[in-house]
């Protein structure tokens, strides 16, 4: 089934939960600076005004968020006790754990766009985006996204996918992992 063919099926909470903690086999490798990825600027590859098809673009990664960025809840999450209170370390600092499926942003160069502010080296437009993890969503996509079966999976099928249970690796606030 084609991803675009599922656009009439509303997104479901199970799809959003799945996007936050996917099985390892469904997680593409995080691109490095200089790698190429697809970029979907509009949801469902459709212009929101005209409804015309907008093709995904092949873009170059020119920047990547550090996975050590503790200020981003998509990368690090506060550890809580069973009652829901924040866990503090011996010094009174908040304890954080890495997100089970980190979701950093990438800076992409859209070479066919002209940026009035100069863009990257004066050519193209640089956009900051996260991975498009939910059917039809805007964001960067791995080069093989059209061949990935999870891109067209409907909510009922997503609910049957076993997700890994990840125990948080507790680290002290202000101290890097490992």
Secondary structure by P-SEA (a helix, b strand, c coil): ccccccccccccaaaaaaaaccccccccccccccbbbbbbcccccccccccccccccccccccccccccccccccbbbbbcccccccccccccbbbbcccbbbbbbbbbccccccccccccccbbbbbbcccccccccccccccccccccccccaaaaaabbbbbccccccccccccc
